[in-house]
Amino acid sequence: MKIAGKLLTGLAAAESLMIAVIEMRHWEEKGASFFPEPHEGFFRDTAVMAGNQGLYNGFLGAGMLWGLLRRDTGVCLFFLGCMLTAAGYGCATTSRKIILQQGTLPAAALAAIALGK
């Protein structure tokens, strides 16, 4: 895996880990900075669910870092694909913006790896 692929994979991992921290630790305070509040108390009422979702984002970020540390392109490809799939699902079910917000980095990393950059 070349430098651009590694760099973009690292950035995608950092994004996943940042999302995990927000969802697991700062959902009630910071959630409205990223998502509209559909009703009063939404972030308070969904904190446990967001924490669970954050755990999955943490696994994605950790998997990409694990692949980078092991220099295992296959592991990186798997977790980048999972992140891109999650962004696609979010786009289809929640907001079209999610594909750009959470899908751009993994798509760019996958493209860089495929092109050998």
C-alpha positions in Angstrom: 0.0 0.0 0.0 1.5 3.3 -1.1 1.7 6.6 0.9 -1.6 8.1 -0.3 -3.6 5.0 0.5 -2.0 4.8 4.0 -2.6 8.5 4.6 -6.3 8.4 3.5 -6.8 5.2 5.5 -5.4 6.9 8.6 -7.7 9.9 8.0 -10.7 7.6 7.6 -9.7 5.8 10.9 -9.4 9.2 12.7 -12.8 10.2 11.4 -14.4 7.0 12.7 -12.7 7.3 16.1 -13.8 11.0 16.3 -17.4 10.0 15.6 -17.1 7.2 18.2 -15.9 9.7 20.9 -18.7 12.1 20.1 -21.4 9.4 20.1 -20.1 7.6 23.2 -19.0 10.5 25.4 -20.4 13.8 24.1 -23.7 12.9 22.4 -25.9 15.1 24.6 -23.6 18.1 24.4 -22.3 17.9 20.8 -24.9 15.9 18.9 -26.8 18.9 17.7 -23.6 20.3 16.1 -23.7 17.4 13.7 -27.4 16.5 13.4 -30.7 18.5 13.6 -32.6 17.9 16.8 -36.0 16.5 15.6 -37.6 17.2 19.0 -36.8 18.6 22.4 -34.7 16.1 24.4 -33.8 13.9 21.4 -30.1 13.7 22.3 -30.8 13.0 25.9 -33.4 10.3 24.9 -31.0 8.6 22.4 -27.8 8.8 24.3 -27.6 5.0 25.0 -28.4 4.2 21.4 -25.8 6.7 20.2 -23.2 5.1 22.5 -23.8 1.7 21.0 -23.5 3.2 17.5 -20.3 4.9 18.6 -18.8 1.6 19.7 -19.3 0.2 16.2 -17.6 3.3 14.7 -14.8 2.8 17.2 -14.4 -0.8 15.9 -14.1 0.5 12.3 -11.4 3.0 13.3 -9.5 0.5 15.3 -9.7 -2.0 12.4 -8.2 0.4 10.0 -5.4 1.3 12.4 -4.8 -2.4 13.0 -4.5 -3.0 9.3 -2.1 0.0 9.0 0.1 -1.3 11.9 0.2 -4.8 10.5 0.8 -3.5 7.0 -2.1 -5.6 5.9 -3.9 -4.1 2.9 -6.7 -6.7 3.1 -7.6 -5.7 6.6 -7.6 -2.0 5.6 -9.8 -2.8 2.6 -12.3 -4.7 4.7 -12.8 -1.9 7.3 -12.8 0.9 4.6 -15.5 -1.1 2.8 -17.5 -1.4 6.0 -17.2 2.3 6.6 -18.3 3.1 3.1 -21.2 0.7 3.4 -22.3 2.3 6.6 -22.2 5.7 4.9 -24.3 4.3 2.0 -26.8 2.9 4.4 -27.0 6.3 6.3 -27.5 8.0 3.0 -30.4 5.7 2.1 -32.1 5.8 5.4 -31.2 9.1 7.1 -29.7 11.9 5.0 -28.1 12.1 1.6 -25.3 14.2 3.1 -24.0 11.3 5.0 -22.5 9.7 1.9 -20.3 12.9 1.5 -19.6 13.4 5.1 -18.7 9.9 6.1 -18.1 8.2 2.7 -15.6 10.5 1.0 -12.5 9.5 3.0 -13.0 5.7 2.7 -13.9 6.0 -1.0 -10.8 8.0 -1.6 -8.6 5.6 0.4 -10.1 2.6 -1.5 -9.4 4.4 -4.9 -5.8 5.3 -3.8 -5.2 1.7 -2.8 -6.7 0.3 -6.0 -4.6 2.7 -8.1 -1.5 1.9 -6.1 -0.9 5.5 -5.0 
